[in-house]
Amino acid sequence: MGSDENILFNQKSFEELQFFLTSDFRVEILLELYESDKTVKDLKEILNKSESNILHYLKDFEEKELIERNKEIYTLTSKGFFTIKHIVKLISNWETINSNLDFWDSHLYDNLPLPFVLNMDLWDTSEIIKNDNLDYNKPSHVYHDLMFKSKYIKIMLPVLSTYH
């Protein structure tokens, strides 16, 4: 792919993303369909919007092949499923960045491993534990205590300094 084609591809991707992120209502509809298939009546009751407004958006989604309709039931297509899944991940990543500003202020983005950056949503309930003047090994002690007290661990990743 040449550089001109790459720019066009990126512009198209940006415009498609912009289509979703410029309307809370679009995202709300897709999130509801992500949870389960729905009728227009279901969406009207849940979202408290007019039927004509909902139908307008559903038509747009059908044209973009994000949803399909089987009689009265609307469901996500594979494209729609992956689209909303990535939007959810984008929002989660954004929340993770905002809730860990101390971390981002003290690290250079270029030095972070790509898998870490691509999976930031896994860090949404994380917290930074820094050593202090009273306890230089505070991160290690907290890690040990958490491991000792835990009955069920989904994931725990120690990120320690080069001194440990």
C-alpha positions in Angstrom: 0.0 0.0 0.0 1.5 3.3 -1.1 1.6 6.3 1.2 -1.2 8.1 -0.6 -3.4 5.0 -0.2 -2.5 4.7 3.5 -3.6 8.3 4.1 -6.9 7.6 2.4 -7.4 4.5 4.5 -6.6 6.4 7.7 -9.0 9.2 6.7 -11.8 6.6 6.0 -11.1 4.9 9.3 -11.2 8.3 11.1 -14.5 9.2 9.4 -16.1 5.8 10.4 -14.9 6.3 14.0 -16.2 9.9 14.0 -19.6 8.5 12.9 -19.9 6.7 16.2 -18.3 9.0 18.6 -20.2 12.1 17.5 -23.4 10.6 18.8 -24.0 9.2 22.2 -27.3 7.8 21.0 -25.6 5.7 18.3 -23.3 4.2 20.8 -26.2 3.6 23.2 -28.1 1.7 20.6 -25.1 -0.5 19.7 -24.4 -1.1 23.3 -27.9 -2.3 23.9 -27.7 -4.6 20.8 -24.3 -5.8 22.1 -26.0 -7.0 25.3 -28.8 -8.8 23.4 -31.0 -8.7 20.3 -33.8 -6.2 20.6 -36.9 -4.9 18.9 -37.6 -1.2 18.2 -40.1 -1.4 21.1 -37.4 -2.7 23.4 -35.0 0.1 22.4 -37.7 2.7 22.8 -38.4 1.6 26.4 -34.8 1.3 27.4 -33.5 4.4 25.8 -36.6 6.6 26.2 -36.4 7.9 22.7 -39.0 8.2 19.9 -39.5 5.3 17.6 -38.8 7.4 14.5 -35.5 8.5 15.9 -34.5 4.9 16.7 -35.6 3.7 13.3 -33.5 6.4 11.6 -30.3 5.2 13.4 -31.2 1.5 12.8 -31.5 2.3 9.1 -28.0 3.9 9.1 -26.6 0.8 10.9 -28.2 -1.5 8.4 -26.7 0.5 5.5 -23.3 0.2 7.1 -23.9 -3.5 7.6 -23.5 -3.2 11.4 -26.9 -4.7 12.2 -29.4 -6.9 10.5 -33.1 -7.4 11.0 -35.0 -10.6 11.2 -38.7 -9.7 11.2 -39.0 -7.4 14.3 -35.6 -8.4 15.9 -32.4 -6.3 15.4 -29.1 -8.0 15.9 -25.5 -7.1 15.4 -23.6 -8.5 12.5 -20.1 -9.7 13.0 -18.9 -6.3 11.8 -21.2 -4.5 14.3 -20.1 -6.8 17.1 -16.4 -6.1 16.6 -17.1 -2.4 16.0 -18.9 -1.9 19.3 -16.4 -4.2 21.1 -13.6 -1.9 19.9 -15.5 1.2 20.9 -16.0 -0.3 24.4 -12.3 -1.0 24.6 -11.5 2.6 23.4 -13.7 4.0 26.1 -12.2 1.7 28.7 -8.7 2.6 27.7 -9.5 6.3 27.9 -10.8 5.8 31.4 -7.7 3.9 32.4 -5.5 6.7 31.1 -7.5 9.3 33.0 -7.5 7.3 36.3 -3.7 6.7 36.1 -2.4 10.1 35.2 0.6 9.8 37.6 1.8 6.8 35.7 1.5 8.5 32.3 3.1 11.7 33.5 6.2 9.7 34.6 6.6 7.4 31.6 7.5 7.9 28.0 4.9 6.4 25.7 7.7 5.2 23.3 9.3 3.2 26.0 6.2 1.1 26.9 5.8 -2.3 25.4 3.2 -2.5 22.6 1.2 -5.3 24.3 0.9 -3.1 27.4 -0.4 -0.2 25.3 -2.8 -2.3 23.3 -4.3 -3.9 26.4 -4.6 -0.9 28.7 -8.2 -1.8 29.5 -6.8 -4.6 31.7 -5.4 -1.9 34.0 -8.7 -0.2 34.7 -8.7 -1.2 38.4 -5.0 -0.9 38.9 -3.2 1.5 41.1 0.3 2.8 41.3 2.2 2.0 44.5 5.3 4.1 45.0 8.0 3.6 47.5 8.4 6.4 50.0 11.0 7.7 52.4 9.7 5.4 55.2 9.5 2.2 53.1 11.7 1.9 50.1 10.3 -1.5 49.4 6.7 -0.5 49.7 5.7 -1.9 46.2 7.2 -5.3 47.1 5.5 -5.3 50.5 2.1 -4.4 49.1 2.5 -7.0 46.3 3.4 -9.7 49.0 0.4 -8.7 51.2 -2.0 -8.8 48.3 -0.8 -12.2 47.2 -1.1 -13.5 50.8 -4.6 -12.2 51.3 -6.0 -13.1 47.9 -8.4 -16.1 47.5 -9.1 -15.6 43.8 -6.7 -13.7 41.6 -7.7 -12.7 38.1 -4.4 -11.1 37.2 -1.6 -9.5 39.2 1.3 -8.1 37.4 4.2 -6.7 39.5 6.0 -3.9 37.7 9.0 -3.2 39.8 11.9 -0.9 39.3 15.3 -2.0 38.0 16.5 -2.0 41.6 14.4 -5.1 42.5 
